[in-house]
């Protein structure tokens, strides 16, 4: 494939390349992207500049993880806080002459280090997040670190032990619907011995396991009646029939998949390289060896109808792990204002009286 090189502002020592057709794909599908790197603690926004080139904006957020775009806002989970970023532009305004959305951090709710993974927003505008450390779903609480709202039926106690590695969340009609967990273990860090085939997808509303025998599943997403997920230990994007629990493989991707967005018949997936020995005994490592390839760090865009990878972003260098990704429909060229920056101190807006 033909590729072009991008030089993002103030990057870590990382070379970023994208497929030649990425800008056209984003323009055609009327979206931009947000994704996170918890390893280096960054939020990336990807869009298309007025001249047709790729825009890549990045800001620092310690251990940036779950990302959600809802009602024109970005919500971001970090090391011990959940952030709300608002687009400060008025209709028709542009930031720096090019950006049609400028996301400014307006609120940070402190949760403490509860290992926030994926998050969503319910139909009352409340943030719902996966509290991985305490093996539960939770909401924000004005007084306490969090308010637990659900836990898997096999978890006997809310304790800071990451028992089953609850990690992914699918919202449906404004309420939590499905979650993913690496195992059904009820012991401290017990999931680590069940990574190969211990994974489950659970229906939050019924407590029923709708799919099992998965390998480190992540990121369930319910779209148009189809339940998608990442069978990450095998490197497969899958579709699950919740009624039967049967799944089918859609596509293999060259890396550890951990974040998923579905947009206009395509899956947008984050990929990570292995930590030391982290792929051992997983089918993903065997499949990479079989295909005579190496793991990527980056983003792949997969056509759900064909299973083909149609566009991609690849990172080489200091950034080796990504976490979550979100589509930002209706925004062509987004940027964000970083925490503790001159721009944040001087970006002051208000509604005229």
C-alpha positions as CSV (number, residue, x, y, z in Angstrom):
1,X,0.0,0.0,0.0
2,X,1.1,3.6,-0.6
3,X,1.5,5.6,2.6
4,X,2.2,9.1,3.7
5,X,4.1,10.3,6.8
6,X,2.6,12.7,9.3
7,X,4.6,14.8,11.8
8,X,2.3,15.6,14.7
9,X,3.0,18.6,17.0
10,X,5.1,17.8,20.0
11,X,5.2,14.0,19.4
12,X,6.9,11.4,21.5
13,X,9.6,9.7,19.4
14,X,7.1,8.0,17.2
15,X,6.7,7.8,13.4
16,X,3.1,7.9,12.3
17,X,2.0,6.7,8.9
18,X,-1.5,6.4,7.4
19,X,-2.9,4.7,4.4
20,X,-3.2,6.8,1.3
21,X,-7.0,6.7,1.3
22,X,-7.6,7.6,5.0
23,X,-8.4,11.3,4.3
24,X,-10.9,10.3,1.6
25,X,-12.5,7.7,3.8
26,X,-13.0,10.2,6.7
27,X,-14.5,12.7,4.3
28,X,-16.8,10.2,2.6
29,X,-18.1,8.9,5.9
30,X,-18.4,12.3,7.5
31,X,-16.5,11.6,10.6
32,X,-13.3,12.1,12.5
33,X,-11.7,9.9,15.1
34,X,-10.5,10.1,18.7
35,X,-8.3,7.5,20.2
36,X,-6.2,7.1,23.4
37,X,-2.8,5.7,24.4
38,X,-2.7,4.9,28.1
39,X,0.9,3.7,27.9
40,X,2.1,7.2,27.0
41,X,-1.0,9.0,28.3
42,X,-2.3,10.8,25.3
43,X,-5.6,11.7,23.5
44,X,-5.3,11.8,19.7
45,X,-7.8,13.5,17.4
46,X,-7.7,12.7,13.7
47,X,-9.4,14.6,11.0
48,X,-9.0,16.2,7.5
49,X,-7.6,19.6,6.9
50,X,-9.1,22.1,4.4
51,X,-6.3,21.2,2.0
52,X,-7.2,17.5,2.2
53,X,-4.3,16.5,4.3
54,X,-4.6,14.5,7.6
55,X,-4.8,16.5,10.8
56,X,-3.5,14.8,14.0
57,X,-3.9,16.6,17.2
58,X,-2.6,15.2,20.5
59,X,-2.8,16.2,24.2
60,X,-1.5,14.7,27.4
61,X,-3.8,12.9,29.8
62,X,-2.3,10.6,32.4
63,X,-3.2,7.0,31.5
64,X,-5.8,8.0,28.9
65,X,-8.2,5.0,28.5
66,X,-11.9,4.9,27.7
67,X,-13.2,7.5,25.3
68,X,-16.9,8.3,24.4
69,X,-18.4,10.9,22.1
70,X,-22.0,11.7,23.2
71,X,-24.2,14.8,22.5
72,X,-21.3,16.8,21.1
73,X,-19.0,16.1,24.1
74,X,-16.0,13.9,24.6
75,X,-15.7,11.9,27.8
76,X,-12.3,10.5,28.7
77,X,-11.2,8.2,31.5
78,X,-7.7,8.8,32.9
79,X,-5.5,7.6,35.7
80,X,-7.8,8.8,38.6
81,X,-10.3,11.1,36.9
82,X,-13.0,11.1,34.3
83,X,-12.9,14.2,32.1
84,X,-15.7,16.0,30.2
85,X,-14.5,18.0,27.1
86,X,-16.8,20.5,25.5
87,X,-16.7,22.0,22.0
88,X,-16.2,25.7,22.8
89,X,-17.0,26.9,19.2
90,X,-20.2,28.6,18.3
91,X,-22.0,27.5,15.0
92,X,-19.9,28.6,12.0
93,X,-16.8,29.3,14.0
94,X,-13.4,27.8,13.3
95,X,-10.5,27.3,15.6
96,X,-7.1,28.5,14.3
97,X,-8.8,29.0,10.9
98,X,-9.1,25.2,10.3
99,X,-10.7,23.3,13.1
100,X,-14.5,22.9,13.2
101,X,-14.5,21.6,16.8
102,X,-12.2,22.6,19.7
103,X,-12.7,20.4,22.7
104,X,-11.8,22.0,26.0
105,X,-11.7,20.1,29.4
106,X,-14.5,21.7,31.4
107,X,-14.8,19.2,34.2
108,X,-12.7,16.4,35.9
109,X,-14.5,14.1,38.3
110,X,-12.0,12.5,40.7
111,X,-12.6,8.7,41.1
112,X,-9.2,7.7,42.5
113,X,-7.2,5.0,40.7
114,X,-10.0,2.5,40.1
115,X,-8.7,1.5,36.7
116,X,-11.4,3.0,34.6
117,X,-11.8,1.1,31.3
118,X,-14.6,1.8,28.8
119,X,-17.4,4.3,29.5
120,X,-20.7,5.5,28.2
121,X,-23.5,8.0,28.9
122,X,-27.0,6.9,29.9
123,X,-30.3,8.5,28.8
124,X,-30.2,10.8,31.8
125,X,-26.8,12.2,30.8
126,X,-24.9,10.3,33.6
127,X,-21.5,8.7,32.9
128,X,-21.4,4.9,33.3
129,X,-18.0,3.3,33.5
130,X,-16.3,0.0,33.9
131,X,-14.6,0.0,37.2
132,X,-12.1,-2.8,36.5
133,X,-10.3,-2.6,39.8
134,X,-13.6,-3.3,41.7
135,X,-15.1,-5.6,39.1
136,X,-18.3,-3.6,38.6
137,X,-20.1,-1.0,36.6
138,X,-20.4,2.4,38.3
139,X,-21.6,5.9,38.0
140,X,-20.0,9.1,39.2
141,X,-20.8,10.2,42.7
142,X,-20.6,13.8,43.9
143,X,-19.4,12.7,47.4
144,X,-17.6,9.4,46.9
145,X,-15.2,7.9,44.4
146,X,-18.0,6.0,42.6
147,X,-21.5,4.6,42.9
148,X,-21.6,0.9,42.0
149,X,-24.7,0.0,39.9
150,X,-24.0,-3.6,38.8
151,X,-21.5,-6.4,39.3
152,X,-21.3,-9.8,37.6
153,X,-23.2,-12.5,39.5
154,X,-20.1,-14.5,40.1
155,X,-18.3,-11.6,41.9
156,X,-19.0,-12.1,45.6
157,X,-17.5,-8.9,46.9
158,X,-16.6,-5.4,45.6
159,X,-12.9,-5.3,46.4
160,X,-9.9,-3.6,44.8
161,X,-8.7,-6.9,43.4
162,X,-9.4,-6.9,39.6
163,X,-10.8,-10.4,39.9
164,X,-12.3,-11.0,36.4
165,X,-10.9,-8.1,34.5
166,X,-14.2,-6.6,33.6
167,X,-13.2,-4.2,30.7
168,X,-15.8,-3.5,28.0
169,X,-19.2,-1.9,27.9
170,X,-22.0,-1.8,25.3
171,X,-24.8,0.8,25.8
172,X,-28.3,0.3,24.2
173,X,-31.2,2.7,24.3
174,X,-29.3,4.8,26.9
175,X,-28.6,2.0,29.3
176,X,-25.8,-0.5,29.9
177,X,-26.5,-3.7,28.0
178,X,-23.4,-5.9,27.6
179,X,-20.0,-6.2,29.3
180,X,-16.9,-8.2,28.6
181,X,-14.7,-9.9,31.1
182,X,-11.6,-12.0,30.7
183,X,-12.9,-14.7,33.1
184,X,-15.5,-15.6,35.6
185,X,-12.9,-15.8,38.4
186,X,-13.8,-14.5,41.9
187,X,-10.2,-14.4,43.2
188,X,-7.7,-11.5,43.2
189,X,-6.1,-11.2,39.7
190,X,-7.5,-14.7,39.0
191,X,-8.3,-13.8,35.3
192,X,-4.6,-13.9,34.5
193,X,-4.7,-17.7,34.5
194,X,-7.8,-17.8,32.3
195,X,-6.7,-15.6,29.4
196,X,-6.8,-18.2,26.7
197,X,-10.5,-19.4,26.7
198,X,-12.0,-18.0,29.9
199,X,-13.6,-14.9,28.5
200,X,-17.3,-14.0,28.6
201,X,-19.9,-11.5,27.3
202,X,-22.6,-10.9,29.9
203,X,-26.1,-9.3,29.5
204,X,-26.3,-6.7,32.3
205,X,-30.1,-6.7,32.3
206,X,-30.5,-10.4,32.8
207,X,-27.1,-11.4,34.4
208,X,-26.9,-14.2,31.7
209,X,-23.7,-15.1,29.9
210,X,-24.5,-14.7,26.2
211,X,-21.1,-15.9,24.9
212,X,-18.2,-17.8,26.6
213,X,-15.0,-19.5,25.7
214,X,-13.5,-16.3,24.4
215,X,-9.9,-15.3,24.6
216,X,-9.5,-11.9,26.4
217,X,-12.6,-10.3,24.9
218,X,-13.0,-6.5,24.8
219,X,-15.3,-3.8,23.6
220,X,-18.8,-5.3,23.0
221,X,-20.9,-3.0,20.7
222,X,-24.6,-3.5,19.8
223,X,-25.4,-1.9,16.5
224,X,-28.6,-2.6,14.4
225,X,-29.3,-5.8,16.3
226,X,-25.8,-7.3,15.9
227,X,-23.5,-7.7,18.8
228,X,-19.8,-7.1,17.8
229,X,-16.8,-7.7,20.1
230,X,-13.1,-8.2,20.0
231,X,-11.8,-11.7,20.7
232,X,-8.5,-10.1,21.4
233,X,-6.4,-13.2,22.4
234,X,-7.2,-14.6,18.9
235,X,-6.8,-11.3,17.0
236,X,-10.4,-11.6,15.7
237,X,-13.2,-9.1,15.3
238,X,-16.4,-11.2,15.9
239,X,-20.1,-11.0,15.6
240,X,-22.2,-12.8,18.3
241,X,-25.8,-14.0,18.1
242,X,-27.0,-13.1,21.7
243,X,-29.9,-15.6,21.4
244,X,-27.6,-18.6,20.8
245,X,-24.2,-17.4,21.9
246,X,-22.7,-18.5,18.6
247,X,-20.1,-16.2,17.1
248,X,-18.5,-15.8,13.7
249,X,-15.1,-14.3,12.8
250,X,-15.2,-11.2,10.6
251,X,-11.6,-10.3,10.3
252,X,-8.1,-10.9,11.7
253,X,-6.0,-7.8,12.7
254,X,-2.3,-7.8,13.3
255,X,-2.1,-6.8,17.0
256,X,-3.8,-6.9,20.3
257,X,-7.2,-5.4,19.8
258,X,-8.6,-3.3,22.6
259,X,-11.0,-0.5,21.4
260,X,-13.8,-0.6,18.9
261,X,-16.1,1.9,17.2
262,X,-18.8,1.0,14.6
263,X,-19.5,3.6,12.0
264,X,-21.4,3.2,8.7
265,X,-20.7,-0.4,8.1
266,X,-17.1,-0.3,9.3
267,X,-15.3,-1.3,12.5
268,X,-12.6,1.0,13.7
269,X,-10.2,-0.9,16.0
270,X,-7.1,0.0,18.0
271,X,-4.1,-2.4,17.9
272,X,-1.2,-2.8,20.4
273,X,2.1,-4.5,20.3
274,X,2.8,-7.1,23.0
275,X,4.3,-6.3,26.4
276,X,7.1,-8.6,27.3
277,X,5.8,-12.1,26.8
278,X,2.1,-11.0,26.9
279,X,1.1,-12.9,23.7
280,X,2.6,-16.2,24.8
281,X,0.1,-19.1,24.9
282,X,-2.4,-17.0,23.0
283,X,-3.7,-17.9,19.6
284,X,-2.8,-14.4,18.4
285,X,0.9,-15.1,18.6
286,X,0.5,-18.4,16.7
287,X,-1.6,-16.7,14.0
288,X,1.0,-13.9,13.6
289,X,3.7,-16.6,13.2
290,X,1.6,-18.5,10.8
291,X,1.1,-15.4,8.7
292,X,4.8,-14.5,9.0
293,X,4.0,-11.0,10.4
294,X,4.6,-8.7,13.3
295,X,2.1,-7.0,15.6
296,X,1.2,-3.4,14.9
297,X,0.4,-0.5,17.1
298,X,-2.2,1.7,15.4
299,X,-5.7,1.8,14.0
300,X,-7.4,-0.4,11.4
301,X,-10.7,0.3,9.7
302,X,-12.5,-2.9,8.7
303,X,-15.3,-3.3,6.2
304,X,-17.9,-5.4,8.1
305,X,-19.4,-6.8,4.9
306,X,-16.1,-8.2,3.5
307,X,-13.7,-8.4,6.5
308,X,-11.2,-6.3,4.5
309,X,-8.9,-3.8,6.2
310,X,-9.6,-0.7,4.0
311,X,-7.6,2.0,5.8
312,X,-5.1,2.3,8.7
313,X,-2.9,4.3,10.9
314,X,0.4,2.8,12.1
315,X,2.7,4.0,14.9
316,X,6.4,3.0,15.3
317,X,8.6,4.1,18.2
318,X,7.8,5.1,21.7
319,X,4.0,4.5,21.5
320,X,3.4,0.7,21.4
321,X,0.0,0.4,23.0
322,X,-3.4,2.0,22.3
323,X,-6.6,1.7,24.2
324,X,-10.0,3.0,23.0
325,X,-11.3,4.7,19.9
326,X,-14.5,6.7,19.1
327,X,-15.9,8.1,15.9
328,X,-16.9,11.8,16.0
329,X,-19.6,12.0,13.3
330,X,-20.3,15.4,11.8
331,X,-16.9,16.9,12.7
332,X,-14.3,17.2,10.0
333,X,-11.2,18.6,11.8
334,X,-11.2,18.4,15.6
335,X,-8.6,19.6,18.0
336,X,-8.4,19.7,21.8
337,X,-6.9,22.0,24.3
338,X,-4.6,20.4,26.8
339,X,-4.7,20.4,30.5
340,X,-2.1,22.7,32.2
341,X,-1.3,24.5,28.9
342,X,-1.1,28.2,28.0
343,X,-4.0,27.6,25.6
344,X,-6.2,26.3,28.4
345,X,-5.5,29.3,30.6
346,X,-6.3,31.7,27.7
347,X,-9.2,29.9,26.1
348,X,-12.1,31.9,27.7
349,X,-15.6,31.8,26.2
350,X,-19.0,32.9,27.4
351,X,-22.5,33.4,26.2
352,X,-23.3,37.1,25.5
353,X,-26.1,38.6,27.6
